[in-house]
Amino acid sequence: MTNEPLAPWQWPEDRWRNRVNKVRAGKSLTPPWPDNKRCAFALSFDVDHESNELRDGAKSLSRLSWGQYGQRRGLPRVVALLEKHGVTATFFVPAVIAQLYPDDQRAVRDAGHEIGIHGWIHELNSILPPDDERDVMMRSADMLEKILGVRAVGMRTPSWDFSDATLSIIREMGLLYDSSLMADDDCYELLEDGERTGVVELPVEWIRDDAPYFWMSRFEALRPHIGPKDVLDIFMREFEQAYEEGGMFQLTMHPHIIGYRSRIWIVEELIRAAKSKGDVWFATHEQIVRHAATAL
């Protein structure tokens, strides 16, 4: 006999079924939008700054400076643009970044935006032992609360990396929602091992993220390969279809990526297009989730 693990095509039915059902999309949560609005518009910004390079050992001072650009230029541009148009958004912040720039987080809070959990140092949940993941998530929530004076109700895992333990920890923390998974365009309830959790998922998608289009690594085969006008076209088509369906348009961005002078206009064009409709609800992730949760 051999003790070699089974290949996936050799798995018995209960194994692949259990794997699929570990974390699953349950009930769709698409109640009518407030005030007879046709579409919900949810902007989010992952305030990673230097945390990507810190997570990987902080080997490159150049890439740390790229992260600092997000703090010095990108974030102020984003916040100023949102203020110009009277739009609120959600900012997911690693705890280390919140400690580096506490005044920035307080200013974002004071401007009426939501701040959510985004890990400690942008770690990958799937490579952490469950106890370490739990500790990191708890410490992250506590640190944000210490800096902001308010407890976050939602999280986005760094790099949207979700372990087998993540949902259980989210439930233990009593969080209202997660925004890391991709099973739908609109909100849905998360199931764990086939059971309802009461946790709302506000889904993300790489198509609606600035990083896949603009990420740059000098020494790897990562280069911006689509121009800003083409990225705007993709985002705009996502919005127009969401509006047509009466659903939700959600966008994930990063101050150190979208915050350049040649890119920030993408966000402004999207806001202008949505405002021109006259019946779009601009809301934070928390506001949308609290509304969607009425359909649980």
LOPA-38438 format. One line per 8 residues: for each residue x, y, z of C-alpha. Coordinates in steps of 0.1 Angstrom, whole numbers, plus 5000, padded with zeros to 4 digits. Example, Ala and Ser with C-alpha at 12.3 -4.5 7.8 and 13.67 -1.06 7.14 Angstrom:
BEGIN
5123,4955,5078; 5137,4989,5071 .
***
This chain:
BEGIN
5000,5000,5000; 5011,5036,4994; 5006,5066,5016; 5008,5091,4987; 4980,5116,4988; 4952,5112,4963; 4952,5133,4932; 4920,5154,4927 .
4907,5131,4900; 4909,5103,4925; 4890,5121,4953; 4858,5104,4965; 4826,5124,4960; 4823,5136,4996; 4858,5151,4994; 4852,5173,4965 .
4817,5182,4976; 4830,5192,5011; 4857,5213,4995; 4833,5232,4973; 4809,5237,5002; 4835,5250,5027; 4827,5286,5020; 4798,5291,4996 .
4775,5318,4983; 4740,5314,4998; 4710,5336,4995; 4712,5366,4971; 4706,5399,4990; 4693,5423,4964; 4664,5443,4981; 4651,5474,4963 .
4676,5503,4968; 4667,5532,4991; 4646,5561,4978; 4638,5542,4946; 4674,5544,4934; 4681,5520,4905; 4717,5512,4912; 4742,5512,4941 .
4777,5526,4936; 4803,5514,4960; 4839,5527,4957; 4866,5512,4979; 4903,5519,4983; 4928,5494,4998; 4953,5517,5016; 4982,5493,5013 .
5010,5519,5010; 5043,5502,5022; 5026,5471,5035; 5031,5449,5004; 5069,5453,5006; 5069,5451,5044; 5051,5418,5042; 5077,5404,5019 .
5106,5414,5041; 5110,5451,5031; 5139,5442,5008; 5134,5470,4983; 5137,5506,4994; 5125,5516,4960; 5092,5497,4964; 5088,5511,4999 .
5090,5546,4983; 5063,5536,4959; 5041,5528,4988; 5049,5561,5004; 5037,5578,4972; 5003,5564,4980; 5004,5583,5013; 5020,5615,5001 .
5001,5620,4968; 4977,5592,4960; 4955,5593,4992; 4952,5631,4993; 4941,5631,4956; 4915,5604,4963; 4901,5621,4993; 4900,5655,4976 .
4882,5641,4946; 4856,5624,4968; 4850,5656,4987; 4847,5676,4954; 4818,5653,4943; 4803,5647,4978; 4808,5610,4975; 4816,5586,5004 .
4837,5555,5001; 4852,5526,5021; 4890,5525,5029; 4905,5491,5040; 4937,5498,5060; 4963,5473,5073; 4970,5480,5109; 5007,5487,5104 .
4998,5514,5079; 4973,5529,5103; 5000,5531,5129; 5024,5547,5104; 4999,5573,5094; 4972,5576,5122; 4963,5612,5113; 4955,5601,5078 .
4930,5575,5090; 4914,5600,5113; 4910,5625,5085; 4894,5599,5063; 4870,5590,5091; 4862,5627,5098; 4854,5632,5061; 4825,5607,5065 .
4842,5576,5050; 4842,5541,5063; 4874,5523,5074; 4876,5486,5074; 4900,5459,5084; 4927,5448,5059; 4950,5426,5080; 4980,5436,5100 .
5009,5439,5075; 4991,5427,5044; 4999,5391,5053; 4985,5361,5033; 4959,5343,5054; 4962,5310,5036; 4998,5305,5048; 4992,5313,5084 .
4984,5287,5110; 4948,5292,5122; 4958,5305,5156; 4982,5330,5141; 4955,5341,5116; 4930,5346,5145; 4956,5366,5165; 4965,5388,5135 .
4928,5395,5127; 4919,5403,5163; 4950,5426,5167; 4942,5444,5135; 4906,5451,5146; 4918,5463,5180; 4945,5486,5166; 4921,5503,5142 .
4896,5508,5170; 4924,5523,5192; 4934,5548,5165; 4899,5557,5153; 4878,5553,5183; 4853,5532,5164; 4851,5494,5158; 4852,5483,5122 .
4822,5462,5111; 4837,5448,5079; 4870,5434,5065; 4888,5427,5032; 4915,5401,5035; 4948,5412,5021; 4951,5401,4985; 4916,5386,4989 .
4934,5356,5004; 4909,5334,5023; 4919,5304,5044; 4897,5276,5057; 4896,5294,5091; 4889,5329,5078; 4851,5328,5079; 4850,5312,5113 .
4872,5340,5127; 4850,5366,5110; 4820,5351,5127; 4838,5350,5161; 4847,5387,5157; 4810,5395,5151; 4818,5413,5118; 4788,5424,5097 .
4805,5417,5064; 4834,5405,5043; 4845,5419,5009; 4871,5394,4996; 4852,5368,4975; 4838,5367,4940; 4808,5345,4937; 4783,5372,4925 .
4780,5407,4913; 4757,5417,4942; 4757,5409,4979; 4749,5375,4992; 4749,5356,5025; 4780,5334,5032; 4775,5297,5040; 4800,5277,5059 .
4800,5239,5054; 4764,5243,5041; 4751,5263,5071; 4739,5299,5071; 4763,5324,5088; 4744,5357,5088; 4776,5372,5074; 4771,5393,5042 .
4796,5392,5014; 4800,5423,4993; 4819,5407,4964; 4849,5420,4946; 4863,5411,4912; 4898,5414,4896; 4880,5429,4865; 4869,5458,4888 .
4904,5464,4904; 4930,5488,4893; 4960,5466,4902; 4958,5439,4874; 4959,5467,4848; 4985,5490,4863; 5008,5469,4886; 5045,5473,4877 .
5075,5452,4887; 5107,5461,4870; 5123,5426,4874; 5093,5405,4867; 5070,5401,4837; 5045,5425,4852; 5040,5457,4832; 5010,5480,4827 .
4996,5466,4794; 4963,5485,4791; 4960,5523,4789; 4939,5544,4812; 4912,5550,4786; 4908,5512,4781; 4906,5506,4818; 4879,5533,4821 .
4860,5516,4793; 4860,5483,4812; 4849,5499,4845; 4823,5520,4826; 4808,5489,4810; 4806,5472,4844; 4788,5502,4858; 4764,5505,4828 .
4754,5468,4831; 4750,5471,4868; 4727,5500,4862; 4707,5482,4836; 4702,5452,4859; 4694,5474,4889; 4723,5459,4908; 4755,5471,4925 .
4787,5485,4910; 4817,5479,4932; 4852,5490,4925; 4885,5483,4943; 4914,5507,4940; 4947,5516,4956; 4960,5551,4963; 4995,5541,4952 .
4981,5528,4919; 4951,5549,4909; 4964,5581,4926; 4986,5592,4898; 4978,5623,4877; 4973,5603,4846; 4949,5578,4863; 4928,5596,4890 .
4906,5610,4863; 4892,5575,4857; 4875,5577,4891; 4861,5612,4884; 4847,5601,4850; 4829,5571,4867; 4814,5594,4894; 4802,5619,4867 .
4786,5591,4847; 4768,5577,4877; 4757,5612,4888; 4743,5619,4854; 4718,5590,4858; 4701,5609,4886; 4690,5577,4904; 4723,5561,4916 .
4729,5555,4953; 4765,5564,4963; 4772,5545,4996; 4799,5530,5017; 4802,5492,5019; 4788,5493,5054; 4757,5512,5042; 4751,5488,5013 .
4756,5457,5035; 4732,5470,5062; 4706,5476,5036; 4712,5442,5019; 4710,5425,5053; 4674,5434,5056; 4667,5406,5030; 4683,5379,5052 .
***
